[in-house]
Amino acid sequence: MTDQQQATGVPDEARFHLDCLWQPTESDPAGRLVFELSNMGTEPVEGFRLAFTTLRFVERDPAADNVRLIDRRGYFHEVAPPEGVQIAPGGVWRFSLGGITGVPQHRGEGIVSAYLTPVDGNRQAVTVGDLRRQASGETRATVAAGPARYALTPWPVEAELTPSDRLSGYIVPADGTTAEELSTVSTVTALFRRLFPLEPAPFSLMALPGDRLVRFASGAGLGREGYRLDFQDDEILVTAASAAGRQYALTALGQLLRGARAGGDFRFPARGHILDRPRFAWRGCHLDTARRFFLTGDIARFLDSLAYLRLNVFHWHLTDDEAWRLEIRGFPELTAVGAYRGPEAALPPQLGDGLHPSSGSYSHADVRALVAHAARLAIEIVPEIDIPGHSTAALAALPALVDPDEAAGSYASVQGFANNALNPAVELTWTMLEAVFDDLIELFPSAYLHVGGDEVAEGAWLSSPLTVRLMKDLGLDDAEALQSHFMRRVQARLTRRGRQLAGWNEVGNGVGVEPEGTLLTVWQKAAIGAGLAQRGYDIVMAPAEAYYLDIAHADGWDEIGMSWAGATSLEATYAYEVGDDIPSDLLPRLKGIQACIWTELIDSRAHFNHLVFPRLAAVAEAGWTLPARKDWSRFRELSAFCPTL
Ligand code: ACM
């Protein structure tokens, strides 16, 4: 972990994984710790040092086997392999240490953290597994009387399963698993350990008697994100065409095991198969980090919950009236001023701010760490810079963006922000946007860059003499026509640089932009989607009446959340069927669906969890599962397994 990454709180990429087994011995009542370090990278390693921390520190003669103990201070240990030991990709270095303090009593007393120092000194992250002991071979004391159920969310295309009565053990990769496959096992293990730190992980890379073995095969016919699971006498075959499909297969296995461990009617399969692929390519969730700043570690954890639900797009709302959160090279004021609110600041306190100033912005290092974390979980981050409206923070940060002759207070947004649109007739607007696009393109590999376009206030710009002159020169009659001109100019710049424009549905208002290659997020009313698709726009449906997760669950006075789009119960979110709003001939334009989380009233983790989960799982199931396979009562029961932030 580099110092820079440590500051972000985002998990690092790990090319090594460390497992540990506690083994009682006859000669020493405290027993030994047996370690396996797996190399999941593409290069062999040797001559390295391995550091790890464990409560059960080596106190006496370590009675080391196949290892040298170099250092031990408190719980910190550093070890090295004997001269000449090399770990090939996919290979393992096995060693053990005795002389430990006391007998481990709990799963959490194993390796808590680790890193590896190769010969070049560039330290590498190491993921760690649960402390293992010899499995007890436990079977279920009582097998529930009801039919077996399986804890899968989203529900798969096809599942024909016979339940197992055997409970114990972890799922472990069979011999011959490649480094790349091991890496997916380690990624999903780490994902479950982060999301559910109180539960045993579903996977271990160290095989013990009683474990279930998983093997891997590649299956080109399953599609980019599809997978197949075959269960035979507690052995499992995963078939997938890609790392994403493999990840989803392992996530499904992890969910099944979580359910079986929770008990009741939930079981792990002994035999049968699951065949699965998503309904939509775009299964998204948006998060407003402008109204409310989220630490990068919290965003990383939120990405974890998306991955668990097999959502694959994170629409990251980075700017709004209330704040500009993304560091832009050449325009430090955007974050220095535009991400700072307070009683004496250029931006006044907003919802949730009190007497103390509030601030928070994302550096390029933060963004890189999050983009990499998302990519490891098969999630694409689509950044949003919300222009030309919703731009109070940018205008406060860079007053030269304002036409000095525009009358103050000449128009206001629905949220009450006066004169909050970037002015297309001010040349600095375009210089600034060019710098913004430079940074977005460098930081985010996504095909789409989202440029907002929502809620430009009626009458915007019309009292700016510079704008009036521009409109006259261009022969434009009203603000809507000018917004189209603005967005078309943005689109031309993005297209020249190989990126595609995404925006909110208002981007299609009036003459809109060039539909070819444009993606619009439909939020205002589901009915708008079909019209946009008819005009040739690709669409993602995020109708506020069903998929805005900041809207309250119900109408009661004591409910939490926004009310402008009514109230949306979990059942209503689950019941919304996008196919009812898009005629079948336009379905090729429907790229998928998306939840949105606006944060004006999300004032705490409790608010967030109450509003977002498990409604997010309902959106995830709509994005993945065919309507005929959905089932409200099944979903409602399984929602108990949903993660939270
Ligand atoms: C939006 O809710 N203004 C996209």
Residues whose N, C-alpha, C, O or C-beta is under 5 A from the ligand:
A	BS01	ACM	D454 W504 W523
